[in-house]
């Protein structure tokens, strides 16, 4: 009996040791590098149709000359007689500015899991809406890392989209900050605001990402003080203040599709109670759609337009909640680019929860109603002059780096925007928001050569933004073979054992992720 027990223990110990060794090997396994395509001093795109995203005009049969990473000439065909010239035949093709996704979340493995897909889909710029506290995190990235990657992009040493504007960690009060970090991150009172802003100013952050649960007093102080440090606020609508007041306080962009539904129904005031707002939200969710007051909403939209506040509706997140129970939606072919760990742990749990909510209980059909209502409100807001930004919320459930931006543009058109208006949300409107329109957002001499070459006209059909034959990023040309290589790279590495081990380990080791899951 004792011998048998000892033998069993030895087997168990050997199995555990083997498991730990395998796990350690997965963590230590070296990561591959993606090579940037060869650079050319001059690039010459011949006989291409240039899409003017400001006016909707098409400049037909034009040449574009690029030196280094800047456009130096647009016009009728003429020879570019230089020794080091990469000539690209643009006959019958259309060129648009590089697309920007204005709501993303990058992590420590985005270099392999997200960047290739962004570039392959013509997404040359992203606004990351997450960050770190005062210590490096095993999962989330911060401004220092993003700025380093931008510098490597400028030197043509890294395959990455351009990070436009740098975000803080999400400010959501005491519950969002793990133990052991400085108290000023918790923003429990107004006296901590200056310490927070000084810290993020030193980190070269451009905006403070606000979440939902800051106290009114702290939010007001943050909004008033941030501009003194050269920063602005962007993020969620604060739950305990009215949308009207947060607009007046200068929040520059509001994220997600529910902002007007929070404000334009009979019991909106009850959602501003810090004690039980989450339970109230559950109670009144159906009423937010059924009893939506368009008069109140239009007044708020007009107020946003007058104050130049932008809206990023991220319709893909509402689409997921509405369709989580549908087999066709869940069987998205782009899942091949996502690690098994994310599919099973993060997305799987989220999908089950939303699917159950859609099929059982008092809120059957409510998520679908929210999605439809948000699309109608996008059209309403746009008509009243609210500038709309295209954003997807990568890495939320069923939001795919690069691919989902095209889905967002199509949803904006289904909401009632024209093809041109939808395209503007990811080009010149986005560049204007970031105060970077002198370098990006349109195709003009002097601007950075971030361009997407398309096989068909996106102003005829917005889905033509997916018909990509080439991408210029910082003046470097990614042809169709290179774009396919990028997609295959992420597909292969996302299915690898070592990438899944690394992803799991980074999630479980991150105190910021643990706090997020606990909430």
TIPAVEX-976211 format. One record per residue (C-alpha): x, y, z; chain; residue in three letters. Coordinates in steps of 0.2 Angstrom, whole numbers. Layout:
<<X Y Z> A ALA>,
...
***
This chain:
<<0 0 0> A UNK>,
<<14 12 5> A UNK>,
<<24 8 -11> A UNK>,
<<9 11 -21> A UNK>,
<<6 28 -13> A UNK>,
<<24 33 -15> A UNK>,
<<23 27 -34> A UNK>,
<<8 38 -36> A UNK>,
<<16 53 -28> A UNK>,
<<31 51 -39> A UNK>,
<<20 51 -54> A UNK>,
<<11 66 -48> A UNK>,
<<27 76 -44> A UNK>,
<<35 71 -61> A UNK>,
<<19 77 -70> A UNK>,
<<19 94 -60> A UNK>,
<<38 96 -64> A UNK>,
<<35 92 -82> A UNK>,
<<20 104 -83> A UNK>,
<<30 118 -74> A UNK>,
<<45 115 -86> A UNK>,
<<34 116 -101> A UNK>,
<<26 132 -95> A UNK>,
<<44 139 -92> A UNK>,
<<49 134 -109> A UNK>,
<<34 143 -116> A UNK>,
<<38 159 -107> A UNK>,
<<57 158 -112> A UNK>,
<<53 154 -130> A UNK>,
<<61 167 -141> A UNK>,
<<49 179 -151> A UNK>,
<<51 181 -170> A UNK>,
<<54 198 -177> A UNK>,
<<45 206 -192> A UNK>,
<<56 214 -205> A UNK>,
<<51 231 -211> A UNK>,
<<51 231 -231> A UNK>,
<<66 239 -239> A UNK>,
<<66 258 -240> A UNK>,
<<68 269 -255> A UNK>,
<<73 287 -255> A UNK>,
<<60 291 -268> A UNK>,
<<43 282 -271> A UNK>,
<<33 286 -287> A UNK>,
<<15 281 -288> A UNK>,
<<9 283 -306> A UNK>,
<<-8 286 -314> A UNK>,
<<-18 284 -298> A UNK>,
<<-35 292 -293> A UNK>,
<<-33 302 -277> A UNK>,
<<-48 303 -265> A UNK>,
<<-49 320 -258> A UNK>,
<<-57 316 -241> A UNK>,
<<-61 334 -237> A UNK>,
<<-72 337 -252> A UNK>,
<<-76 320 -259> A UNK>,
<<-68 325 -276> A UNK>,
<<-58 312 -286> A UNK>,
<<-42 318 -293> A UNK>,
<<-40 306 -308> A UNK>,
<<-24 299 -316> A UNK>,
<<-12 308 -304> A UNK>,
<<6 305 -299> A UNK>,
<<12 306 -281> A UNK>,
<<30 309 -278> A UNK>,
<<37 304 -261> A UNK>,
<<54 308 -254> A UNK>,
<<59 299 -238> A UNK>,
<<42 299 -228> A UNK>,
<<35 315 -235> A UNK>,
<<24 319 -251> A UNK>,
<<33 331 -262> A UNK>,
<<22 332 -277> A UNK>,
<<4 328 -283> A UNK>,
<<-1 331 -301> A UNK>,
<<-1 326 -319> A UNK>,
<<11 312 -324> A UNK>,
<<29 318 -325> A UNK>,
<<45 308 -324> A UNK>,
<<54 307 -307> A UNK>,
<<72 304 -314> A UNK>,
<<81 298 -298> A UNK>,
<<93 284 -295> A UNK>,
<<84 276 -280> A UNK>,
<<66 276 -286> A UNK>,
<<52 263 -281> A UNK>,
<<39 265 -295> A UNK>,
<<21 259 -291> A UNK>,
<<8 257 -305> A UNK>,
<<-8 265 -298> A UNK>,
<<-18 263 -314> A UNK>,
<<-36 260 -310> A UNK>,
<<-33 261 -292> A UNK>,
<<-38 274 -278> A UNK>,
<<-27 281 -264> A UNK>,
<<-34 287 -247> A UNK>,
<<-25 293 -232> A UNK>,
<<-20 280 -219> A UNK>,
<<-34 275 -208> A UNK>,
<<-34 279 -190> A UNK>,
<<-43 269 -176> A UNK>,
<<-47 281 -162> A UNK>,
<<-51 269 -149> A UNK>,
<<-39 254 -146> A UNK>,
<<-30 245 -131> A UNK>,
<<-12 239 -134> A UNK>,
<<-4 226 -123> A UNK>,
<<14 219 -121> A UNK>,
<<10 207 -136> A UNK>,
<<3 219 -148> A UNK>,
<<19 219 -158> A UNK>,
<<15 201 -163> A UNK>,
<<-4 200 -162> A UNK>,
<<-10 217 -167> A UNK>,
<<2 228 -176> A UNK>,
<<3 216 -192> A UNK>,
<<-15 216 -193> A UNK>,
<<-17 235 -192> A UNK>,
<<-5 238 -205> A UNK>,
<<-12 224 -216> A UNK>,
<<-29 233 -215> A UNK>,
<<-22 250 -219> A UNK>,
<<-23 256 -201> A UNK>,
<<-8 267 -200> A UNK>,
<<-13 277 -184> A UNK>,
<<-21 272 -167> A UNK>,
<<-26 281 -152> A UNK>,
<<-23 270 -137> A UNK>,
<<-35 272 -123> A UNK>,
<<-26 263 -109> A UNK>,
<<-10 265 -99> A UNK>,
<<0 261 -84> A UNK>,
<<2 268 -66> A UNK>,
<<20 272 -60> A UNK>,
<<27 254 -63> A UNK>,
<<29 244 -79> A UNK>,
<<14 232 -81> A UNK>,
<<15 214 -87> A UNK>,
<<0 216 -98> A UNK>,
<<-4 235 -102> A UNK>,
<<8 246 -110> A UNK>,
<<12 265 -106> A UNK>,
<<17 281 -114> A UNK>,
<<35 277 -113> A UNK>,
<<34 261 -123> A UNK>,
<<22 269 -136> A UNK>,
<<34 283 -139> A UNK>,
<<48 272 -141> A UNK>,
<<39 262 -154> A UNK>,
<<34 278 -163> A UNK>,
<<53 283 -163> A UNK>,
<<57 266 -171> A UNK>,
<<43 268 -184> A UNK>,
<<51 285 -188> A UNK>,
<<68 276 -191> A UNK>,
<<59 262 -201> A UNK>,
<<65 249 -188> A UNK>,
<<48 242 -183> A UNK>,
<<32 237 -191> A UNK>,
<<19 247 -181> A UNK>,
<<5 259 -183> A UNK>,
<<8 277 -177> A UNK>,
<<2 280 -159> A UNK>,
<<-7 297 -160> A UNK>,
<<-9 305 -143> A UNK>,
<<-3 296 -127> A UNK>,
<<-16 291 -113> A UNK>,
<<-15 289 -95> A UNK>,
<<-21 274 -85> A UNK>,
<<-40 274 -84> A UNK>,
<<-45 285 -69> A UNK>,
<<-60 277 -61> A UNK>,
<<-58 281 -42> A UNK>,
<<-51 270 -28> A UNK>,
<<-58 254 -34> A UNK>,
<<-48 255 -50> A UNK>,
<<-30 256 -42> A UNK>,
<<-22 240 -34> A UNK>,
<<-14 241 -17> A UNK>,
<<4 247 -17> A UNK>,
<<2 261 -29> A UNK>,
<<3 280 -24> A UNK>,
<<-14 286 -17> A UNK>,
<<-15 300 -29> A UNK>,
<<-20 288 -43> A UNK>,
<<-36 285 -34> A UNK>,
<<-41 303 -35> A UNK>,
<<-51 302 -19> A UNK>,
<<-51 320 -17> A UNK>,
<<-46 336 -26> A UNK>,
<<-30 338 -17> A UNK>,
<<-23 323 -27> A UNK>,
<<-26 330 -44> A UNK>,
<<-10 341 -46> A UNK>,
<<1 326 -41> A UNK>,
<<-8 315 -54> A UNK>,
<<-6 328 -68> A UNK>,
<<12 331 -64> A UNK>,
<<16 313 -64> A UNK>,
<<8 310 -81> A UNK>,
<<15 326 -88> A UNK>,
<<32 319 -84> A UNK>,
<<27 303 -94> A UNK>,
<<23 314 -109> A UNK>,
<<5 309 -108> A UNK>,
<<-7 320 -119> A UNK>,
<<-24 316 -111> A UNK>,
<<-31 309 -95> A UNK>,
<<-42 294 -99> A UNK>,
<<-58 296 -88> A UNK>,
<<-69 282 -83> A UNK>,
<<-86 282 -75> A UNK>,
<<-85 283 -56> A UNK>,
<<-74 298 -52> A UNK>,
<<-83 309 -39> A UNK>,
<<-90 326 -47> A UNK>,
<<-78 336 -37> A UNK>,
<<-63 327 -42> A UNK>,
<<-69 326 -60> A UNK>,
<<-72 345 -60> A UNK>,
<<-55 349 -53> A UNK>,
<<-46 337 -66> A UNK>,
<<-55 345 -80> A UNK>,
<<-50 363 -75> A UNK>,
<<-32 359 -71> A UNK>,
<<-28 347 -85> A UNK>,
<<-26 361 -98> A UNK>,
<<-13 370 -87> A UNK>,
<<-2 354 -90> A UNK>,
<<-5 354 -108> A UNK>,
<<-18 339 -107> A UNK>,
<<-36 336 -110> A UNK>,
<<-49 323 -104> A UNK>,
<<-56 309 -115> A UNK>,
<<-65 293 -111> A UNK>,
<<-82 288 -104> A UNK>,
<<-96 300 -99> A UNK>,
<<-94 302 -80> A UNK>,
<<-109 294 -72> A UNK>,
<<-111 306 -58> A UNK>,
<<-111 322 -68> A UNK>,
<<-123 327 -82> A UNK>,
<<-116 325 -100> A UNK>,
<<-120 344 -102> A UNK>,
<<-108 349 -88> A UNK>,
<<-94 337 -93> A UNK>,
<<-96 345 -111> A UNK>,
<<-94 362 -103> A UNK>,
<<-79 357 -93> A UNK>,
<<-70 353 -109> A UNK>,
<<-70 334 -111> A UNK>,
<<-63 333 -128> A UNK>,
<<-70 316 -133> A UNK>,
<<-84 304 -127> A UNK>,
<<-82 286 -130> A UNK>,
<<-95 272 -134> A UNK>,
<<-113 272 -140> A UNK>,
<<-124 275 -124> A UNK>,
<<-119 292 -119> A UNK>,
<<-136 300 -125> A UNK>,
<<-146 286 -119> A UNK>,
<<-139 289 -102> A UNK>,
<<-146 306 -102> A UNK>,
<<-162 307 -112> A UNK>,
<<-174 296 -102> A UNK>,
<<-186 300 -88> A UNK>,
<<-175 293 -74> A UNK>,
<<-158 299 -80> A UNK>,
<<-155 308 -63> A UNK>,
<<-156 292 -54> A UNK>,
<<-141 285 -63> A UNK>,
<<-130 299 -55> A UNK>,
<<-132 292 -38> A UNK>,
<<-115 285 -33> A UNK>,
<<-122 272 -21> A UNK>,
<<-132 261 -33> A UNK>,
<<-130 267 -51> A UNK>,
<<-126 250 -57> A UNK>,
<<-142 242 -51> A UNK>,
<<-151 257 -57> A UNK>,
<<-144 255 -74> A UNK>,
<<-150 237 -75> A UNK>,
<<-167 242 -69> A UNK>,
<<-169 257 -82> A UNK>,
<<-159 249 -97> A UNK>,
<<-175 245 -107> A UNK>,
<<-182 262 -103> A UNK>,
<<-167 271 -110> A UNK>,
<<-172 265 -127> A UNK>,
<<-191 264 -126> A UNK>,
<<-193 281 -117> A UNK>,
<<-178 290 -126> A UNK>,
<<-182 309 -128> A UNK>,
<<-175 315 -144> A UNK>,
<<-178 333 -139> A UNK>,
<<-166 331 -124> A UNK>,
<<-154 321 -135> A UNK>,
<<-153 334 -149> A UNK>,
<<-150 348 -136> A UNK>,
<<-135 339 -130> A UNK>,
<<-129 335 -147> A UNK>,
<<-130 353 -152> A UNK>,
<<-121 357 -136> A UNK>,
<<-107 345 -141> A UNK>,
<<-106 353 -158> A UNK>,
<<-105 370 -151> A UNK>,
<<-91 365 -139> A UNK>,
<<-81 355 -152> A UNK>,
<<-83 339 -142> A UNK>,
<<-80 323 -152> A UNK>,
<<-90 306 -151> A UNK>,
<<-82 289 -154> A UNK>,
<<-97 278 -154> A UNK>,
<<-87 261 -155> A UNK>,
<<-102 252 -163> A UNK>,
<<-93 236 -163> A UNK>,
<<-94 234 -144> A UNK>,
<<-113 236 -145> A UNK>,
<<-114 224 -160> A UNK>,
<<-105 211 -150> A UNK>,
<<-118 213 -135> A UNK>,
<<-132 212 -147> A UNK>,
<<-126 197 -157> A UNK>,
<<-117 187 -144> A UNK>,
<<-130 173 -145> A UNK>,
<<-130 171 -164> A UNK>,
<<-119 157 -171> A UNK>,
<<-115 166 -187> A UNK>,
<<-108 181 -177> A UNK>,
<<-98 170 -165> A UNK>,
<<-90 160 -180> A UNK>,
<<-80 175 -186> A UNK>,
<<-66 169 -198> A UNK>,
<<-55 182 -190> A UNK>,
<<-54 172 -174> A UNK>,
<<-39 163 -182> A UNK>,
<<-29 178 -177> A UNK>,
<<-33 178 -159> A UNK>,
<<-25 167 -145> A UNK>,
<<-34 153 -138> A UNK>,
<<-31 160 -121> A UNK>,
<<-41 176 -125> A UNK>,
<<-54 166 -134> A UNK>,
<<-58 155 -120> A UNK>,
<<-54 165 -105> A UNK>,
<<-59 183 -109> A UNK>,
<<-70 183 -124> A UNK>,
<<-78 166 -120> A UNK>,
<<-84 171 -103> A UNK>,
<<-90 188 -110> A UNK>,
<<-99 179 -124> A UNK>,
<<-108 167 -113> A UNK>,
<<-114 181 -101> A UNK>,
<<-120 192 -115> A UNK>,
<<-128 177 -124> A UNK>,
<<-138 172 -109> A UNK>,
<<-143 190 -106> A UNK>,
<<-150 190 -124> A UNK>,
<<-160 174 -122> A UNK>,
<<-166 174 -104> A UNK>,
<<-174 186 -91> A UNK>,
<<-181 203 -92> A UNK>,
<<-169 211 -104> A UNK>,
<<-171 199 -119> A UNK>,
<<-169 210 -135> A UNK>,
<<-163 225 -125> A UNK>,
<<-145 224 -131> A UNK>,
<<-151 223 -149> A UNK>,
<<-162 239 -146> A UNK>,
<<-147 248 -139> A UNK>,
<<-136 244 -155> A UNK>,
<<-150 250 -166> A UNK>,
<<-153 265 -156> A UNK>,
<<-135 270 -155> A UNK>,
<<-134 269 -174> A UNK>,
<<-149 280 -176> A UNK>,
<<-141 293 -164> A UNK>,
<<-125 293 -174> A UNK>,
<<-134 300 -189> A UNK>,
<<-144 312 -178> A UNK>,
<<-128 318 -170> A UNK>,
<<-118 320 -186> A UNK>,
<<-132 330 -194> A UNK>,
<<-131 342 -179> A UNK>,
<<-113 344 -182> A UNK>,
<<-105 333 -169> A UNK>,
<<-88 327 -176> A UNK>,
<<-88 308 -176> A UNK>,
<<-72 297 -174> A UNK>,
<<-70 280 -180> A UNK>,
<<-65 268 -165> A UNK>,
<<-67 250 -162> A UNK>,
<<-61 246 -144> A UNK>,
<<-48 233 -148> A UNK>,
<<-45 221 -138> A UNK>,
<<-64 220 -132> A UNK>,
<<-73 204 -136> A UNK>,
<<-75 200 -155> A UNK>,
<<-66 217 -159> A UNK>,
<<-51 212 -171> A UNK>,
<<-36 223 -174> A UNK>,
<<-37 231 -191> A UNK>,
<<-52 221 -198> A UNK>,
<<-65 229 -186> A UNK>,
<<-61 247 -191> A UNK>,
<<-68 242 -209> A UNK>,
<<-83 235 -200> A UNK>,
<<-85 251 -190> A UNK>,
<<-85 261 -206> A UNK>,
<<-98 250 -213> A UNK>,
<<-109 252 -198> A UNK>,
<<-107 271 -199> A UNK>,
<<-114 270 -216> A UNK>,
<<-128 259 -211> A UNK>,
<<-132 272 -197> A UNK>,
<<-135 285 -211> A UNK>,
<<-118 293 -214> A UNK>,
<<-112 295 -232> A UNK>,
<<-97 285 -238> A UNK>,
<<-87 301 -238> A UNK>,
<<-93 305 -220> A UNK>,
<<-88 288 -214> A UNK>,
<<-71 289 -222> A UNK>,
<<-68 306 -214> A UNK>,
<<-71 299 -197> A UNK>,
<<-55 288 -199> A UNK>,
<<-45 301 -208> A UNK>,
<<-45 320 -208> A UNK>,
<<-58 322 -194> A UNK>,
<<-47 311 -183> A UNK>,
<<-31 321 -188> A UNK>,
<<-41 337 -183> A UNK>,
<<-45 330 -167> A UNK>,
<<-27 326 -163> A UNK>,
<<-21 343 -169> A UNK>,
<<-10 334 -181> A UNK>,
<<-19 339 -197> A UNK>,
<<-4 348 -204> A UNK>,
<<5 331 -206> A UNK>,
<<-9 318 -208> A UNK>,
<<-27 315 -213> A UNK>,
<<-27 321 -231> A UNK>,
<<-15 319 -246> A UNK>,
<<-6 334 -250> A UNK>,
<<12 340 -253> A UNK>,
<<22 341 -236> A UNK>,
<<12 328 -227> A UNK>,
<<18 312 -221> A UNK>,
<<16 297 -233> A UNK>,
<<4 286 -224> A UNK>,
<<-7 280 -238> A UNK>,
<<-18 266 -243> A UNK>,
<<-19 260 -261> A UNK>,
<<-36 252 -265> A UNK>,
<<-42 242 -280> A UNK>,
<<-59 251 -280> A UNK>,
<<-67 268 -275> A UNK>,
<<-73 269 -257> A UNK>,
<<-84 283 -261> A UNK>,
<<-95 272 -271> A UNK>,
<<-95 258 -258> A UNK>,
<<-87 260 -241> A UNK>,
<<-83 241 -241> A UNK>,
<<-70 245 -254> A UNK>,
<<-58 251 -240> A UNK>,
<<-55 232 -238> A UNK>,
<<-49 230 -256> A UNK>,
<<-31 235 -251> A UNK>,
<<-17 232 -264> A UNK>,
<<-4 241 -254> A UNK>,
<<0 252 -239> A UNK>,
<<13 266 -237> A UNK>,
<<18 268 -219> A UNK>,
<<30 282 -215> A UNK>,
<<35 282 -234> A UNK>,
<<39 263 -234> A UNK>,
<<29 252 -246> A UNK>,
<<20 236 -240> A UNK>,
<<15 227 -256> A UNK>,
<<1 214 -257> A UNK>,
<<13 200 -254> A UNK>,
<<20 209 -238> A UNK>,
<<2 212 -232> A UNK>,
<<-2 194 -233> A UNK>,
<<14 190 -224> A UNK>,
<<9 201 -210> A UNK>,
<<-8 192 -208> A UNK>,
<<0 175 -209> A UNK>,
<<13 180 -196> A UNK>,
<<-1 184 -183> A UNK>,
<<-11 169 -188> A UNK>,
<<3 157 -185> A UNK>,
<<10 165 -169> A UNK>,
<<-7 167 -161> A UNK>,
<<-10 148 -162> A UNK>,
<<7 144 -155> A UNK>,
<<9 136 -138> A UNK>,
<<22 149 -132> A UNK>,
<<12 164 -137> A UNK>,
<<-3 157 -127> A UNK>,
<<8 154 -112> A UNK>,
<<15 171 -113> A UNK>,
<<-3 179 -115> A UNK>,
<<-9 169 -100> A UNK>,
<<6 174 -89> A UNK>,
<<5 192 -93> A UNK>,
<<-14 193 -89> A UNK>,
<<-12 183 -73> A UNK>,
<<3 193 -67> A UNK>,
<<-5 210 -70> A UNK>,
<<-12 219 -55> A UNK>,
<<-21 231 -66> A UNK>,
<<-30 216 -75> A UNK>,
<<-34 208 -59> A UNK>,
<<-43 224 -53> A UNK>,
<<-52 225 -70> A UNK>,
<<-58 208 -69> A UNK>,
<<-64 210 -51> A UNK>,
<<-74 225 -56> A UNK>,
***
